[in-house]
Amino acid sequence: MTTRPDRGGDPPSRPPAVPDIPAQPGPEAAAAGTDPAADAVAEPAPKPDRTQYGVCAFLALVGGLVIVDATTRVGSAINTADPIGPKPVPILLGVLLLVIAVIYAVDVARGGAGQPEAGEDVDLTLPIDWRTVLLLIGAFLVNAVLIDRLGWVISGTILFWGSAYALGNRHYVRNLLIAVALSLITFYVFAIGLGVDLPAGVLQGIL
């Protein structure tokens, strides 16, 4: 009947051929992990950032030093109104630092990494500016060495002025005036407001 011409002499039209549709994987195959599309887009597991282990070691070292210092150097309570004493708090802080170091190390081993903030204007591909870092360290070291000999006002002025210089500010006279003002303000705030006497050094009797 399909090859018989119609009355006009033309063979009857045949329905268009339906293309074969490949079978789609069922939910069982997807659950079993056999989906080829999923395998194609699967990303490799991230490698651990080994430099982060240095941070873990630093936290563990600080925690251990805090515990050792609390158990060997901190004395017992001498006030009956303080039944806890001065040791438990630093010991607790040291233990917490050790726990954080362990958790952090496990997270790094699993490939965890910190994600930069979306609004952070920092190019992580640039190398470290060691000159700025060393200048800042030098300013803090000079302050630590001179604070007892020259006093906080002078050593603090060097600290503030040196920090501004290390960070790229080249207004030398203005920075010096601001540094002197900050040193004097902090000196009197600690002495009058908090009752803590910072070293006066060579300016003893003048301040």
C-alpha positions as CSV (number, residue, x, y, z in Angstrom):
1,M,0.0,0.0,0.0
2,T,2.9,2.4,0.7
3,T,4.4,2.0,-2.9
4,R,1.1,2.4,-4.7
5,P,0.8,5.7,-6.5
6,D,-2.2,7.8,-5.7
7,R,-4.7,9.1,-8.3
8,G,-2.4,11.9,-9.4
9,G,0.4,9.4,-10.3
10,D,2.7,10.6,-7.5
11,P,3.7,8.1,-4.8
12,P,2.3,8.9,-1.4
13,S,4.5,11.0,1.0
14,R,6.2,9.1,3.8
15,P,6.5,10.4,7.4
16,P,9.9,11.9,8.2
17,A,12.4,9.6,9.9
18,V,12.8,10.1,13.6
19,P,16.4,10.4,14.6
20,D,17.7,8.0,17.3
21,I,18.0,9.7,20.7
22,P,20.9,8.4,22.8
23,A,19.9,6.9,26.0
24,Q,20.4,9.2,29.0
25,P,22.0,7.8,32.2
26,G,19.5,7.1,34.9
27,P,19.6,8.2,38.5
28,E,21.3,5.0,39.4
29,A,24.2,5.7,37.1
30,A,24.6,9.2,38.5
31,A,24.5,7.9,42.0
32,A,27.2,5.4,41.2
33,G,29.4,8.1,39.7
34,T,29.4,6.7,36.1
35,D,28.2,9.9,34.5
36,P,30.8,10.7,31.8
37,A,29.8,14.4,31.7
38,A,30.4,14.7,35.5
39,D,33.7,12.9,35.1
40,A,34.8,15.3,32.3
41,V,34.2,18.4,34.5
42,A,35.6,16.9,37.7
43,E,38.4,19.1,39.0
44,P,41.5,17.6,40.6
45,A,41.8,17.8,44.4
46,P,43.6,21.0,45.5
47,K,47.2,20.5,46.7
48,P,48.0,21.6,50.3
49,D,49.8,24.9,50.6
50,R,52.9,23.8,52.5
51,T,53.8,27.3,53.5
52,Q,50.8,27.4,55.8
53,Y,52.4,24.7,58.0
54,G,54.8,27.5,59.1
55,V,51.8,29.3,60.6
56,C,50.7,26.1,62.3
57,A,54.1,25.6,63.8
58,F,54.3,29.2,65.0
59,L,50.9,28.9,66.7
60,A,52.0,25.6,68.3
61,L,55.3,27.2,69.5
62,V,53.6,30.2,71.0
63,G,51.0,28.0,72.8
64,G,53.8,25.8,74.2
65,L,55.8,28.8,75.4
66,V,52.7,30.2,77.1
67,I,52.0,27.0,78.9
68,V,55.6,26.6,80.0
69,D,55.8,30.2,81.2
70,A,52.5,29.8,83.1
71,T,53.6,26.6,84.8
72,T,57.2,27.6,85.7
73,R,57.3,31.4,86.2
74,V,53.9,32.5,87.2
75,G,53.4,32.2,90.9
76,S,50.5,31.0,92.9
77,A,47.6,33.1,94.1
78,I,48.4,35.1,97.3
79,N,45.0,36.7,97.6
80,T,42.3,34.7,99.3
81,A,39.7,36.6,97.3
82,D,41.2,35.0,94.1
83,P,40.8,31.3,94.4
84,I,41.7,30.6,90.8
85,G,45.0,32.3,90.7
86,P,47.0,33.6,87.7
87,K,48.0,30.3,86.1
88,P,44.7,28.9,84.7
89,V,44.1,31.7,82.2
90,P,47.4,31.6,80.4
91,I,47.4,27.8,80.4
92,L,43.9,27.9,78.8
93,L,45.1,30.3,76.2
94,G,48.1,28.1,75.5
95,V,45.9,25.0,75.1
96,L,43.6,26.9,72.8
97,L,46.5,27.9,70.6
98,L,47.7,24.3,70.4
99,V,44.1,23.2,69.4
100,I,43.9,25.9,66.7
101,A,47.3,24.9,65.4
102,V,46.2,21.2,65.1
103,I,42.9,22.1,63.4
104,Y,44.6,24.5,61.0
105,A,47.2,21.8,60.1
106,V,44.4,19.3,59.3
107,D,42.6,21.9,57.2
108,V,45.8,22.7,55.3
109,A,46.4,19.0,54.7
110,R,43.0,18.6,53.2
111,G,43.7,21.4,50.7
112,G,42.0,24.2,52.6
113,A,43.2,27.7,51.7
114,G,42.1,31.2,52.6
115,Q,40.1,33.1,50.1
116,P,40.9,36.8,49.6
117,E,38.1,39.2,50.2
118,A,36.2,40.5,47.2
119,G,37.0,44.1,48.0
120,E,40.6,43.5,49.0
121,D,42.8,45.7,46.8
122,V,45.9,43.4,47.0
123,D,47.6,41.7,44.1
124,L,48.7,38.3,45.6
125,T,50.9,37.6,42.6
126,L,53.4,40.4,43.4
127,P,56.5,39.5,45.5
128,I,56.9,40.6,49.1
129,D,58.3,44.1,49.6
130,W,61.1,43.0,51.9
131,R,62.5,46.6,52.1
132,T,59.4,47.8,53.7
133,V,59.2,44.8,56.0
134,L,62.8,45.2,57.2
135,L,62.4,48.9,57.7
136,L,59.4,48.4,59.9
137,I,61.2,45.7,61.9
138,G,64.1,48.0,62.3
139,A,61.9,50.8,63.6
140,F,60.4,48.5,66.2
141,L,63.8,47.1,67.3
142,V,65.3,50.6,67.7
143,N,62.3,51.5,69.9
144,A,62.7,48.4,72.0
145,V,66.5,49.1,72.5
146,L,66.2,52.8,73.2
147,I,63.0,53.0,75.2
148,D,64.7,52.5,78.6
149,R,67.7,54.7,77.8
150,L,66.2,57.6,76.0
151,G,62.6,57.3,77.2
152,W,59.3,56.6,75.4
153,V,58.9,60.1,74.0
154,I,62.2,59.9,72.0
155,S,62.0,56.2,71.1
156,G,58.3,56.5,70.3
157,T,59.0,59.5,68.0
158,I,61.6,57.3,66.2
159,L,59.1,54.5,66.0
160,F,56.3,56.6,64.5
161,W,58.6,58.6,62.2
162,G,60.4,55.4,61.0
163,S,57.1,53.6,60.4
164,A,55.8,56.4,58.2
165,Y,59.1,56.5,56.3
166,A,59.0,52.7,55.7
167,L,55.5,52.9,54.4
168,G,56.5,55.5,51.8
169,N,55.7,58.9,53.3
170,R,58.4,61.4,52.5
171,H,57.0,64.5,54.4
172,Y,59.9,64.4,56.9
173,V,59.2,67.6,58.9
174,R,55.5,67.0,59.1
175,N,55.9,63.4,60.1
176,L,58.4,64.4,62.8
177,L,56.0,66.9,64.3
178,I,53.2,64.3,64.2
179,A,55.5,61.7,65.7
180,V,56.4,64.0,68.6
181,A,52.8,64.8,69.2
182,L,51.7,61.2,69.2
183,S,54.5,60.2,71.6
184,L,53.6,63.0,74.1
185,I,49.9,62.2,73.9
186,T,50.4,58.5,74.5
187,F,52.9,59.2,77.3
188,Y,50.4,61.4,79.3
189,V,47.4,59.2,78.4
190,F,49.2,56.2,79.9
191,A,50.4,58.2,82.9
192,I,47.3,60.1,83.7
193,G,44.5,58.1,82.3
194,L,45.7,54.5,83.0
195,G,48.1,55.1,85.8
196,V,51.0,53.4,83.9
197,D,54.3,55.3,83.9
198,L,56.2,54.9,80.6
199,P,59.9,55.3,80.8
200,A,60.9,59.0,80.7
201,G,64.6,58.3,80.1
202,V,66.7,61.4,79.6
203,L,63.6,63.6,79.9
204,Q,63.1,62.6,83.5
205,G,62.1,65.7,85.5
206,I,61.1,67.6,82.3
207,L,57.9,65.7,81.4
